[in-house]
Amino acid sequence: MSIPILKTPEYNTVLPSGREVVYRPFLVKEEKVMLTIKESKNVKDILRVMKSVVSGCLLSGAKVDELTYNDTEHLFILMRCRSIGEEVEITHKCKKCEKESPVSVDISNVGLSKPMPESDVVMLNDEVGVTIKSLSVDAMTKVANTVESDPLETIQYIVRTIFNNESVYEFKDLSKDEKKEFVESLSLSQVKNIMEKLEEYPRCSIKVDVTCPHCTEQETINVEGLENFFT
């Protein structure tokens, strides 16, 4: 006689990129993995666990390696909401009195901090341009600590194509030396323009209206950052 196995519920959602996927909540095996880094401040460890958990709970519609970082983070938050509950508690510092207080956040209200950019094109001069893409989780893991100090490293992961009046070149199809040669040929202003285009892409964000219990100051805060949802 076989023991009864509980059926896990399945949910549909549309990701920020427009993909429709089916997912399930965390199970005990995913909870165990998450507990191993609950207190970790290591960004790479947090991203690694997020990808592992999402990969295990994503049932159809996409594979985790096909998703952008924003899609993966969005999906992780929804999975957390379905598994543990909609409320997380964070600590907020009042901008007026500078005292800290706990704030309850409804993570089911996750959305984007701003609209997606209308164009992904950055013109480098009158003839040559690039299209860029959002970072993947793997790329974010590699550049998490260097995105500001070493933008050239980041550019290698966000350029989708290079084009001129005659041809379009897929950046992923170039050799390692060709990628390096292209990136190192960019001027500082061109690097700046590419990084500014990346900044146009939104992040997962939850808006919360807060009233300080110490001074009654009211403000609206944006809760961002994956570390807030591992509790």
C-alpha positions in Angstrom: 0.0 0.0 0.0 1.4 3.4 -1.0 1.2 6.4 1.3 -1.0 9.3 0.3 1.0 12.2 -1.3 -0.5 15.7 -1.0 -1.2 17.5 -4.3 0.7 20.7 -4.6 -1.3 23.7 -6.0 -0.3 25.4 -9.2 -0.6 29.0 -10.1 -0.4 31.1 -13.3 1.2 34.5 -13.5 2.5 37.0 -16.1 6.0 38.1 -15.5 7.3 41.7 -16.1 8.7 40.6 -19.5 5.2 39.4 -20.6 5.9 35.7 -20.3 3.1 33.6 -18.8 4.3 30.8 -16.6 3.0 28.2 -14.2 4.6 27.8 -10.8 4.1 26.0 -7.4 4.8 27.2 -3.9 7.9 26.3 -1.9 8.0 22.9 -0.3 10.0 21.7 2.7 13.0 20.9 0.5 13.2 24.5 -0.8 12.7 25.9 2.7 15.7 23.9 3.9 17.9 25.5 1.2 16.7 29.0 2.0 17.3 28.5 5.8 21.0 27.9 5.0 21.5 31.5 3.9 18.8 33.3 5.9 21.3 35.5 7.7 23.7 35.7 4.8 24.8 39.1 3.5 26.6 37.5 0.5 24.8 38.7 -2.6 26.1 35.8 -4.7 24.9 33.2 -2.2 21.4 34.8 -2.2 21.2 34.9 -6.0 22.4 31.3 -6.2 19.7 30.1 -3.8 17.0 32.2 -5.5 17.8 30.7 -8.9 17.8 27.1 -7.4 14.5 27.6 -5.7 12.8 29.2 -8.7 14.1 26.5 -11.0 12.6 23.8 -8.8 9.2 25.6 -8.5 8.8 26.8 -12.1 6.6 24.2 -13.8 6.1 25.5 -17.4 6.2 28.5 -19.6 9.9 29.1 -19.4 13.2 27.8 -18.0 14.9 29.8 -15.3 18.0 30.3 -17.5 15.8 32.1 -20.0 14.5 34.6 -17.5 15.9 38.1 -16.7 16.8 38.9 -13.2 13.7 41.0 -12.7 11.5 38.1 -13.9 13.2 35.7 -11.6 13.0 38.0 -8.6 9.3 38.7 -9.3 8.6 35.0 -9.5 10.5 34.3 -6.3 8.4 36.9 -4.4 5.2 35.4 -5.7 6.3 31.9 -4.7 7.2 33.2 -1.2 3.8 34.8 -1.0 2.0 31.6 -1.8 4.2 29.5 0.5 4.8 31.4 3.6 2.3 34.3 3.5 1.8 37.7 2.1 3.3 39.7 5.0 6.9 40.4 5.7 8.3 42.7 8.4 11.1 45.1 7.6 12.8 47.9 9.6 12.3 51.4 8.4 14.2 54.6 9.4 12.0 57.7 9.5 13.4 60.4 7.2 12.2 63.1 9.7 13.1 61.9 13.2 15.5 59.2 12.0 14.1 56.6 14.5 13.6 53.0 13.4 10.3 51.1 13.6 8.9 47.8 12.1 6.8 48.0 9.0 4.5 45.3 7.6 4.8 44.8 3.9 2.2 43.0 1.7 4.4 41.3 -0.9 1.4 40.3 -3.0 1.5 44.0 -4.2 4.8 43.4 -6.0 5.1 45.5 -9.2 7.7 47.4 -11.1 9.4 50.6 -9.9 8.8 52.3 -13.3 7.6 51.4 -16.9 9.8 49.4 -19.2 11.9 51.6 -21.6 10.3 52.2 -25.0 13.6 51.4 -26.8 16.6 49.2 -26.1 18.9 51.0 -28.6 22.0 53.0 -27.7 23.6 54.8 -30.7 27.4 55.0 -30.2 27.9 57.3 -33.2 26.1 58.2 -36.4 26.6 54.7 -37.9 27.1 52.2 -35.0 24.8 51.3 -32.2 24.0 48.5 -29.8 20.8 47.0 -28.3 20.9 46.0 -24.7 19.0 43.5 -22.5 18.3 43.1 -18.8 20.8 41.1 -16.8 20.1 37.4 -16.2 20.5 35.9 -12.7 23.8 34.3 -13.8 25.1 37.6 -15.1 23.9 39.5 -12.0 25.8 36.9 -9.8 29.0 37.7 -11.7 28.7 41.5 -11.7 26.8 42.0 -8.4 29.8 43.5 -6.6 31.3 45.4 -9.6 28.4 46.9 -11.5 29.5 50.4 -10.4 33.2 50.0 -10.0 33.8 48.1 -13.3 31.0 48.9 -15.8 33.1 47.3 -18.6 32.5 43.9 -17.0 28.8 44.6 -16.9 28.6 45.7 -20.5 29.7 42.2 -21.6 26.5 40.8 -20.2 23.9 43.4 -21.3 24.8 44.0 -25.0 22.5 41.9 -27.2 23.5 43.1 -30.6 25.9 45.4 -32.4 24.7 47.0 -35.6 25.6 49.4 -38.4 24.0 50.4 -41.6 24.9 47.1 -43.2 24.8 44.3 -40.6 23.6 43.1 -37.2 26.0 41.1 -35.0 24.7 38.9 -32.2 27.1 39.7 -29.3 26.8 36.1 -27.8 28.1 34.7 -31.1 31.3 36.7 -31.0 34.5 35.2 -29.7 35.9 36.1 -26.3 38.6 38.2 -27.9 36.1 40.0 -30.2 33.9 40.9 -27.2 36.9 42.2 -25.3 38.1 44.2 -28.3 34.7 45.8 -28.8 34.2 46.7 -25.1 37.7 48.2 -24.8 37.1 50.3 -27.9 34.3 52.2 -26.2 34.9 55.7 -25.0 33.9 56.8 -21.5 30.9 58.7 -22.8 29.7 55.7 -24.7 30.1 53.4 -21.7 28.1 56.0 -19.7 25.3 56.1 -22.3 25.0 52.3 -22.2 24.9 52.1 -18.4 22.3 54.9 -18.3 20.1 52.8 -20.7 20.5 49.9 -18.3 19.3 52.2 -15.4 16.1 52.8 -17.4 15.0 49.2 -16.8 12.7 48.9 -13.7 13.3 46.9 -10.6 10.8 44.8 -8.6 9.3 47.1 -6.1 6.5 47.3 -3.5 5.1 50.7 -2.5 4.1 51.0 1.2 2.5 53.9 3.0 4.2 54.4 6.3 3.3 56.5 9.4 6.1 56.9 11.9 5.0 55.8 15.4 7.5 58.2 17.0 6.7 61.5 15.2 3.6 60.6 13.0 5.5 61.6 9.8 3.8 60.0 6.8 5.7 58.9 3.7 5.5 56.3 0.9 8.5 54.0 0.6 9.6 51.6 -2.1 10.7 48.3 -0.8 13.3 46.8 -3.1 16.0 44.2 -2.6 15.8 40.4 -2.5 17.2 40.2 1.1 13.9 41.6 2.3 12.0 38.4 1.2 14.2 35.7 2.7 12.6 36.1 6.1 
